Amino acid sequence: MKAAVFHGPKEPLTIEEVEIDKPQDREVLVRTVASGVCHSDLHFVDGFYPYTAPAVLGHEAAGIVEEVGKAVSYIKPGDHVIACLSVFCGYCEDCMSGHPNRCSNRAATQRPRNEKPRLSQGGKPVRQFADLSTYAEKMLVHENALVKIGDSIPLDRAALIGCGVTTGMGAVLNTARIEPGSTVAVFGCGGVGIAAIQGARIAGARMIIAVDQFENKLAMGKKFGATHTVDASHTDAVDAIREMTGSGVDYAFEAVGVKKLAEQCFECIKPGGTATIIGMIPVGQKVEIDGPKLLTERKIQGSNMGSNRFRIDMPRYIDYYLQGRLNLDDMISRRGKLEDVNEAFRAMKAGEVARTVLMFE
């Protein structure tokens, strides 16, 4: 099969032939139909997070089941599925306590190192990113990496739910659990930030402030539900938010992965408020906050993939879409082919897109 192969940081991905194995007992072979290009992959391409090469990146996809292992009963060939990087074992303490996104036993869903790898080239292993590797014509994954969906939603829209939507909306609805009537600020209007804005709108926030340095992305923020915007290219975002609200917002979300924005996310909340960091702060960087502000019961927390229980959450998000409450159609700024993956990264860094989706058919 064709796949976009990662050979090291700061190098373009190259389109190559990669061998993919047959499914074992609890594995599923999926034909990839659509894969979103997510900012998280860019962190590895740019070298902010280390990763062993060669590897096939990508972690936001939807497709159609082609073949299942003999122990798989949840899905069958022909089913439409969304893949999710929150692969869960189902029986560790985190899974059993209702936090499968924090599964502490993912090794149980992976192949042992002494067995044939799922992906290879010339008999040598190719790393499977996030146990998915969606920048490829096919995916071979554990069945607990998939949620079965109907055919009422186009698979390019469904792909967005695989990461960006679940991460952004989940941070609002599951991690922070904002209340109706809350005031909210969202730093970053990329795919995850747009999803957070939509989550705040669906949850009934009365004020949603979108913060970005690109004018076109602020316009997108307004389109998806922001009531106010702050152009951070020439305005101090914290000062602007305080001016709009008086004492700060109830909830703030950082959806980029930048130290300064994470600190501003905390600075802009009012006493008793909660700052949720969604973005991936580069390895080794520390987020600094003003210690005395903790005495005002301000809180800062992280969010892992929107605190999801994806087999519950994703079908709900599909319902929101079908009801017209969640706009996935306009989140797709561009569509391309697998060969366009490097251009998709460039457009993302330039702030030109919310999401590029790679189409395989």
ABEGO torsion letter per residue (X at the ends): XBBBBBAEBGBBBBBBBBBBBBBBAABBBBBBABBBBBAAAAAAAAGABBBBOBBBBEABBBBBBABBBAABAABBBGBBBBBBABBBAGABAAAAAGBAAABAAAAAABBBAABBBABBBGGBBBBBBGGAGABBABBBBBAAABBBBBAABBAAAAAAAAAAAAAAAAAAAAAAGBBBGBBBBBBEABAAAAAAAAAAAAAGBABBBBBBABAAAAAAAAAAGBABBBBAAABBAAAAAAAAAGAEBABBBBAAGBAAAAAAAAAABBBGBBBBBABBBBBGBBBBBBAAAAAAGBBBBBBBGGGBBAAAAAAAAAAAAAAGABBAAAABABBBBAAAAAAAAAAAAAGABABBBBBAX
